Structure formats: structure tokens, C-alpha cells
Amino acid sequence: MIRSQGKMPRALGACSLIALGAAWPLARAADAVPPQFAGANVAQGQKFYDELKCAACHAERMMGSGSAMYLRSDRKVHNPAQLIAFTQSCVSQLNHELFPEEVRDIAAYLDQTYYKFK
């Protein structure tokens, strides 16, 4: 089970994640970064994504392609808030215990890799 900083997880709603903020540690221009991902640790998000085997789960659902979930023309996610909410939904459905910041890190990784919201 992934756990960081010795804190206990707390109930999470998408709105509480949106309020999180700080500096964005990426190559993207600061004005192009959605405020919902400000302060996110993209490298940590990728680590969680890999450790939780998100791509394998998505590949099962998308007939072999883990990235198809994010690239399909009828995707359900259209903005950063939805991306955070869907990421939290996956985490909750699979009973992973992550902090809101960790969910945001995963969503920021997905945004940088696939969505590229502005």
C-alpha cells in the first residue's frame, strides 16, 4: 500500500483538490498549467500510476491498450476538475489509500502525458 508523510487519509471530494496549489515543477509555461495541478509532483504521480498498475487495469477495459482510455474520441474527461474526480474515483473503487495530494499528482501526470489541459 502506498503511504507517504505519515498522515492518515481523509475523505476527499473533487472540490478539495481544486483548492490545492503552489509551484508547478514542469517544463510547461506557468500560464499554461491548470491551477488545479499547481504544486503537483508529476514524477511522484507517475510512480503511483506505475505502482498501482493503472495502465494494466485500463488495458483490461480497453482491449489491450492502457493509453486508449485517455486518447479515445468519446473520453469522459474534458477539464482538470473532471480528471481529478475520475482519478479519485478509480483510487476509491480499487480501495487504494491515497492522500488528496497523491491523487492530484497522478492526475497531473495524466494531464502532462495525455490531456494537456490549459
C-alpha positions as a Markdown table, in Angstrom:
| # | Residue | x | y | z |
|---|---|---|---|---|
| 1 | Met | 0.0 | 0.0 | 0.0 |
| 2 | Ile | 1.4 | 3.4 | -0.9 |
| 3 | Arg | 1.6 | 5.8 | 2.0 |
| 4 | Ser | 3.5 | 9.0 | 2.4 |
| 5 | Gln | 4.3 | 11.6 | 5.0 |
| 6 | Gly | 2.8 | 9.5 | 7.9 |
| 7 | Lys | -0.6 | 11.2 | 7.6 |
| 8 | Met | -3.9 | 9.5 | 7.8 |
| 9 | Pro | -6.0 | 9.7 | 4.6 |
| 10 | Arg | -9.1 | 11.9 | 4.8 |
| 11 | Ala | -12.4 | 11.9 | 2.9 |
| 12 | Leu | -11.9 | 13.6 | -0.4 |
| 13 | Gly | -14.1 | 15.5 | -2.8 |
| 14 | Ala | -13.1 | 16.9 | -6.1 |
| 15 | Cys | -13.6 | 20.4 | -4.8 |
| 16 | Ser | -11.0 | 20.0 | -2.0 |
| 17 | Leu | -8.4 | 19.0 | -4.6 |
| 18 | Ile | -9.1 | 22.1 | -6.7 |
| 19 | Ala | -8.1 | 24.3 | -3.9 |
| 20 | Leu | -4.6 | 22.9 | -3.7 |
| 21 | Gly | -1.8 | 25.0 | -5.1 |
| 22 | Ala | 1.8 | 26.1 | -5.3 |
| 23 | Ala | 4.6 | 26.0 | -8.0 |
| 24 | Trp | 4.3 | 23.6 | -10.9 |
| 25 | Pro | 7.6 | 21.7 | -11.4 |
| 26 | Leu | 7.3 | 21.1 | -15.1 |
| 27 | Ala | 8.7 | 22.5 | -18.4 |
| 28 | Arg | 5.3 | 23.8 | -19.4 |
| 29 | Ala | 4.9 | 27.6 | -19.2 |
| 30 | Ala | 3.4 | 28.7 | -15.9 |
| 31 | Asp | 0.4 | 30.3 | -17.6 |
| 32 | Ala | -0.4 | 27.1 | -19.4 |
| 33 | Val | -0.7 | 25.0 | -16.2 |
| 34 | Pro | -4.2 | 24.5 | -14.9 |
| 35 | Pro | -4.4 | 25.8 | -11.4 |
| 36 | Gln | -5.8 | 22.5 | -10.2 |
| 37 | Phe | -2.4 | 21.0 | -10.8 |
| 38 | Ala | -0.3 | 23.8 | -9.3 |
| 39 | Gly | 2.3 | 22.3 | -6.9 |
| 40 | Ala | 1.7 | 18.7 | -8.1 |
| 41 | Asn | 4.7 | 16.3 | -8.2 |
| 42 | Val | 4.3 | 14.8 | -11.7 |
| 43 | Ala | 7.2 | 12.3 | -11.1 |
| 44 | Gln | 5.6 | 11.1 | -8.0 |
| 45 | Gly | 2.3 | 10.8 | -9.8 |
| 46 | Gln | 3.9 | 8.6 | -12.5 |
| 47 | Lys | 5.4 | 6.5 | -9.7 |
| 48 | Phe | 2.0 | 6.0 | -8.1 |
| 49 | Tyr | 0.5 | 5.3 | -11.5 |
| 50 | Asp | 3.1 | 2.6 | -12.2 |
| 51 | Glu | 2.9 | 1.1 | -8.7 |
| 52 | Leu | -0.9 | 0.9 | -8.7 |
| 53 | Lys | -0.7 | -0.7 | -12.1 |
| 54 | Cys | -3.2 | 1.7 | -13.6 |
| 55 | Ala | -2.2 | 1.0 | -17.2 |
| 56 | Ala | -2.8 | -2.7 | -16.7 |
| 57 | Cys | -6.3 | -2.1 | -15.3 |
| 58 | His | -7.1 | 0.3 | -18.2 |
| 59 | Ala | -5.7 | -2.1 | -20.7 |
| 60 | Glu | -8.2 | -4.8 | -19.5 |
| 61 | Arg | -11.0 | -2.4 | -20.0 |
| 62 | Met | -9.8 | -1.1 | -23.4 |
| 63 | Met | -8.9 | -4.4 | -25.1 |
| 64 | Gly | -5.2 | -4.2 | -24.6 |
| 65 | Ser | -4.3 | -0.5 | -24.7 |
| 66 | Gly | -3.8 | 1.2 | -21.4 |
| 67 | Ser | -3.5 | 4.6 | -23.0 |
| 68 | Ala | -6.7 | 4.2 | -25.1 |
| 69 | Met | -8.7 | 5.2 | -22.0 |
| 70 | Tyr | -7.2 | 8.7 | -22.3 |
| 71 | Leu | -7.0 | 9.0 | -26.1 |
| 72 | Arg | -10.4 | 7.8 | -27.2 |
| 73 | Ser | -12.6 | 10.3 | -29.0 |
| 74 | Asp | -15.5 | 9.8 | -26.6 |
| 75 | Arg | -13.5 | 10.2 | -23.4 |
| 76 | Lys | -15.4 | 11.3 | -20.4 |
| 77 | Val | -12.8 | 13.8 | -19.1 |
| 78 | His | -12.9 | 17.3 | -20.5 |
| 79 | Asn | -11.2 | 19.5 | -17.9 |
| 80 | Pro | -8.8 | 19.3 | -15.0 |
| 81 | Ala | -11.5 | 19.1 | -12.3 |
| 82 | Gln | -13.1 | 16.1 | -14.1 |
| 83 | Leu | -9.6 | 14.5 | -14.4 |
| 84 | Ile | -9.0 | 14.8 | -10.7 |
| 85 | Ala | -12.5 | 13.5 | -9.9 |
| 86 | Phe | -12.1 | 10.5 | -12.2 |
| 87 | Thr | -8.7 | 9.7 | -10.8 |
| 88 | Gln | -10.1 | 9.8 | -7.3 |
| 89 | Ser | -13.0 | 7.5 | -8.4 |
| 90 | Cys | -10.5 | 4.9 | -9.7 |
| 91 | Val | -8.5 | 5.1 | -6.5 |
| 92 | Ser | -11.6 | 4.7 | -4.4 |
| 93 | Gln | -13.1 | 1.9 | -6.4 |
| 94 | Leu | -9.9 | -0.1 | -6.1 |
| 95 | Asn | -9.6 | 0.6 | -2.3 |
| 96 | His | -6.3 | 2.3 | -2.6 |
| 97 | Glu | -5.5 | 4.7 | 0.2 |
| 98 | Leu | -4.0 | 7.9 | -1.2 |
| 99 | Phe | -3.9 | 11.4 | 0.1 |
| 100 | Pro | -5.6 | 14.1 | -1.9 |
| 101 | Glu | -2.2 | 15.4 | -2.9 |
| 102 | Glu | -1.2 | 12.0 | -4.2 |
| 103 | Val | -4.4 | 11.7 | -6.3 |
| 104 | Arg | -3.6 | 15.2 | -7.7 |
| 105 | Asp | -0.1 | 14.0 | -8.5 |
| 106 | Ile | -1.5 | 11.2 | -10.6 |
| 107 | Ala | -3.9 | 13.4 | -12.3 |
| 108 | Ala | -1.2 | 15.9 | -13.1 |
| 109 | Tyr | 0.9 | 13.1 | -14.6 |
| 110 | Leu | -2.0 | 12.1 | -16.7 |
| 111 | Asp | -2.6 | 15.7 | -17.8 |
| 112 | Gln | 1.1 | 16.2 | -18.7 |
| 113 | Thr | 1.2 | 12.9 | -20.6 |
| 114 | Tyr | -2.2 | 12.7 | -22.3 |
| 115 | Tyr | -4.7 | 15.6 | -21.7 |
| 116 | Lys | -2.5 | 18.7 | -21.8 |
| 117 | Phe | -5.3 | 21.0 | -20.4 |
| 118 | Lys | -4.6 | 24.7 | -20.3 |
